[in-house]
């Protein structure tokens, strides 16, 4: 590991501590999947998606096929994700890598993945926590720190997820979307694939204003943030904004007034249904423009 890698690790660790301090009283709703639990291997969801209902997530707009399957092998261990696509899919569709927040790959993330898939995508919700989930910050902290301390394992996880959507999903284009912890990794995914990723959506994830890191990136980015977020502050968003503008990047930033960190998480005390729906609409329009309309 180079000195720059060590410096980057220290910055990310500091960012996680900042994020945790902003929401250290938050807990996940009781509907969250217990640590280490597994979903049924395959199912078709339609107008009665119990997973979505239990997680407080809106149901998919059309039936989707969802399956738990291995998509990667990292550190000699198979990694299982949640793969979903529209039940009426005929031709290959654009792919989206979905990255969970600090709670891990739980029912809420799977429900969100299904809802996104219903918009016309093949979706792979990946697992950076090796099957573990958390229902409170105390349990989430070591899971996040383990990822941050071994970033190359997470990078390899994402690389294989990307390749899975190319090879198995036959996706002509690929985007990424993540929340909070996963939002930071959504940006990292864009940095991993600076010329090959087609869109990145960051929900209140940690950012960087480093011109050195952002310079090579040619990925359209949408950032969705809360004005009252104490972890990912407006100041840090403005710094990211300034760097992206200076570098001439293709990006959009939305800062929602009176919204805090986790405004789109139904299990968080800071959840704001109205803002969550506005952000969802913005995110889907952004992905549609870069993944669907540009493919026509």
C-alpha positions in Angstrom: 0.0 0.0 0.0 1.4 3.4 -1.0 1.5 6.5 1.1 -1.4 7.9 -0.9 -3.5 4.8 -0.2 -2.8 5.2 3.6 -3.8 8.8 3.4 -7.0 7.9 1.5 -7.8 5.3 4.1 -7.4 7.8 6.9 -9.7 10.2 5.2 -12.4 7.6 4.6 -12.2 6.4 8.2 -12.6 10.0 9.4 -15.6 10.3 7.1 -17.2 7.3 8.5 -16.7 8.6 12.1 -18.3 11.9 11.0 -21.2 10.0 9.4 -21.8 7.9 12.5 -21.7 11.0 14.7 -24.5 12.4 12.7 -26.7 9.4 13.1 -25.5 7.5 16.1 -29.0 7.3 17.6 -30.5 5.9 14.4 -31.9 2.4 14.3 -33.2 0.3 11.5 -36.9 -0.6 11.5 -37.8 -4.0 13.1 -38.5 -5.3 9.5 -34.8 -5.3 8.7 -33.3 -8.7 8.0 -31.4 -10.2 11.0 -27.7 -10.6 10.7 -26.6 -13.4 8.4 -30.1 -14.3 7.2 -30.8 -15.3 3.6 -33.6 -14.5 1.2 -35.5 -17.1 -0.7 -33.6 -18.1 -3.9 -36.1 -16.8 -6.4 -39.5 -15.1 -6.6 -41.7 -12.9 -8.7 -43.0 -9.8 -7.1 -46.0 -7.9 -8.3 -48.7 -5.8 -6.7 -48.3 -7.4 -3.3 -44.6 -7.2 -2.6 -44.6 -8.1 1.1 -40.8 -7.3 1.2 -41.5 -3.8 0.0 -44.4 -3.3 2.4 -42.5 -4.6 5.4 -39.6 -2.3 4.6 -41.8 0.8 4.0 -40.7 0.9 0.3 -43.2 1.6 -2.5 -44.1 -1.5 -4.5 -42.7 -2.1 -8.0 -44.8 -0.5 -10.7 -44.8 -3.8 -12.6 -43.9 -7.4 -11.8 -40.2 -8.3 -11.5 -38.3 -11.5 -11.1 -36.0 -11.5 -8.2 -33.3 -14.0 -7.2 -30.6 -14.4 -4.6 -27.5 -15.7 -6.4 -23.6 -15.6 -6.3 -22.1 -12.9 -8.5 -18.5 -12.8 -7.2 -15.8 -14.7 -5.4 -13.8 -12.4 -3.1 -11.1 -13.7 -0.7 -12.0 -17.3 -1.6 -15.6 -16.7 -0.5 -18.7 -16.6 -2.7 -20.6 -13.3 -2.5 -24.4 -13.4 -2.9 -26.4 -10.5 -4.2 -30.0 -9.7 -5.1 -30.6 -9.8 -8.8 -33.9 -8.5 -10.2 -35.4 -7.6 -13.6 -38.8 -6.9 -15.2 -40.8 -10.1 -15.6 -41.7 -9.1 -19.1 -38.1 -8.4 -20.2 -37.4 -9.6 -23.8 -34.3 -7.7 -24.9 -31.2 -6.9 -22.8 -31.7 -3.9 -20.5 -29.3 -1.5 -19.0 -27.8 -2.7 -15.6 -27.6 -0.9 -12.3 -25.4 -1.8 -9.4 -27.2 -1.0 -6.2 -25.0 -0.5 -3.1 -26.5 -0.8 0.4 -26.2 1.7 3.2 -24.7 1.0 6.7 -27.4 -1.7 7.4 -26.2 -4.1 4.8 -28.1 -5.9 2.1 -31.4 -6.2 3.9 -35.1 -6.3 3.0 -35.2 -2.6 2.4 -32.4 -2.6 -0.1 -33.9 -5.6 -1.9 -37.3 -3.9 -2.1 -35.6 -0.8 -3.5 -33.7 -2.9 -6.1 -37.0 -4.4 -7.2 -38.6 -1.0 -7.5 -35.7 0.2 -9.6 -35.8 -2.9 -11.8 -39.5 -2.3 -12.5 -38.4 1.0 -14.2 -36.7 -1.1 -17.0 -33.4 -2.3 -15.7 -31.5 -5.4 -14.6 -30.4 -4.7 -11.1 -27.8 -6.3 -8.9 -27.8 -5.2 -5.3 -24.4 -6.2 -4.1 -23.2 -7.2 -0.6 -20.1 -5.5 0.9 -20.7 -7.0 4.3 -20.4 -10.8 3.5 -23.9 -11.6 4.4 -24.1 -9.6 7.6 -26.7 -6.9 8.3 -27.2 -4.6 11.2 -30.2 -3.0 13.0 -28.3 -0.2 14.9 -25.2 1.9 14.6 -23.3 -0.2 17.2 -23.6 -3.3 15.0 -23.1 -1.4 11.8 -19.8 0.3 12.8 -17.5 -2.7 12.6 -19.1 -3.8 9.4 -18.3 -0.5 7.7 -14.8 -0.2 9.3 -13.9 -3.7 8.0 -14.8 -2.6 4.5 -12.8 0.6 4.8 -9.8 -1.2 6.2 -9.8 -3.6 3.2 -10.9 -1.3 0.3 -9.4 -3.6 -2.3 -11.8 -6.4 -1.3 -14.7 -4.0 -1.9 -13.2 -2.8 -5.2 -12.9 -6.4 -6.4 -16.5 -7.0 -5.2 -17.6 -4.1 -7.4 -15.5 -5.1 -10.3 -17.0 -8.6 -10.4 -20.5 -7.1 -10.0 -19.9 -4.9 -13.0 -18.6 -7.9 -15.0 -21.6 -10.0 -13.9 -24.0 -7.4 -15.4 -21.9 -7.4 -18.6 -21.6 -11.1 -19.0 -24.7 -12.6 -17.3 -27.0 -9.6 -17.5 -25.9 -8.7 -21.0 -26.4 -5.1 -20.0 -25.5 -2.6 -22.8 -25.0 0.2 -20.3 -24.3 0.2 -16.5 -25.0 2.7 -13.8 -24.7 2.6 -10.0 -26.8 3.9 -7.2 -26.1 3.9 -3.5 -27.3 5.4 -0.2 -25.1 6.8 2.6 -22.2 4.3 3.1 -23.3 2.9 -0.3 -23.4 6.4 -1.8 -19.7 6.9 -1.1 -19.1 3.6 -2.8 -21.2 4.6 -5.7 -18.8 7.5 -6.2 -15.9 5.1 -5.8 -17.5 2.9 -8.5 -17.4 5.9 -10.9 -13.8 6.4 -10.0 -13.1 2.7 -10.7 -14.7 2.9 -14.1 -14.0 6.5 -15.1 -14.7 5.9 -18.8 -17.0 2.8 -18.8 -19.7 3.6 -16.2 -22.6 5.4 -17.7 -24.3 7.0 -14.7 -23.8 7.3 -10.9 -26.4 8.3 -8.3 -25.2 9.3 -4.9 -27.7 9.6 -2.0 -26.0 11.5 0.8 -22.7 9.6 0.4 -19.2 10.8 1.4 -17.5 12.9 -1.3 -14.1 14.1 -2.4 -13.0 17.4 -3.9 -9.7 16.0 -5.0 -8.9 17.2 -8.5 -6.4 14.3 -8.8 -9.1 11.7 -8.1 -12.0 13.4 -9.9 -10.0 14.5 -12.9 -10.0 11.2 -14.9 -13.7 10.5 -14.2 -16.1 10.9 -17.2 -19.2 9.6 -15.6 -22.4 11.6 -15.3 -23.1 12.0 -11.6 -26.3 12.9 -9.6 -25.9 13.9 -6.0 -28.9 14.0 -3.6 -28.3 15.6 -0.2 -30.0 17.0 2.8 -29.5 20.5 4.0 -29.5 19.4 7.7 -27.1 16.5 7.2 -24.5 16.6 9.9 -22.4 13.9 8.4 -22.2 14.9 4.8 -22.4 18.6 5.3 -23.5 21.3 2.8 -20.0 22.6 3.0 -18.6 19.3 1.8 -21.2 19.1 -1.0 -20.3 22.6 -2.1 -16.7 21.7 -2.2 -17.5 18.7 -4.4 -19.7 20.9 -6.5 -16.9 23.4 -7.0 -14.4 20.8 -8.0 -16.7 19.1 -10.5 -17.6 22.5 -12.0 -13.9 23.5 -12.3 -13.1 20.2 -13.9 -16.0 20.5 -16.4 -17.7 17.4 -15.3 -21.3 16.3 -16.2 -23.1 16.4 -12.9 -26.2 17.5 -11.0 -26.5 18.4 -7.3 -29.7 18.6 -5.4 -29.8 19.8 -1.7 -33.2 19.4 -0.1 -34.1 22.0 2.5 -35.1 20.7 6.0 -33.8 17.1 5.1 -31.2 15.3 7.1 -29.0 12.3 6.5 -31.0 9.2 5.7 -34.0 11.1 4.4 -34.8 8.3 1.9 -34.5 5.4 4.5 -37.9 4.4 5.8 -36.3 2.8 8.8 -34.4 6.0 9.9 -35.7 8.6 12.3 -34.8 11.2 9.7 -36.9 9.7 7.0 -38.8 12.3 5.0 -41.4 10.6 2.7 -42.0 13.8 0.7 -38.3 14.4 0.1 -37.7 10.7 -0.6 -40.2 10.7 -3.3 -38.8 13.9 -4.9 -35.4 12.4 -4.8 -36.6 9.1 -6.3 -38.2 11.0 -9.2 -35.0 12.9 -9.8 -32.9 9.8 -9.7 -35.1 7.8 -12.0 -35.3 10.7 -14.5 -31.5 11.0 -14.4 -31.0 7.2 -14.9 -33.6 7.1 -17.7 -31.8 9.9 -19.5 -28.4 8.4 -19.3 -29.2 4.6 -19.5 -32.4 4.3 -21.4 -32.9 7.3 -23.7 -29.3 7.4 -24.7 -29.5 3.8 -25.8 -32.3 4.4 -28.3 
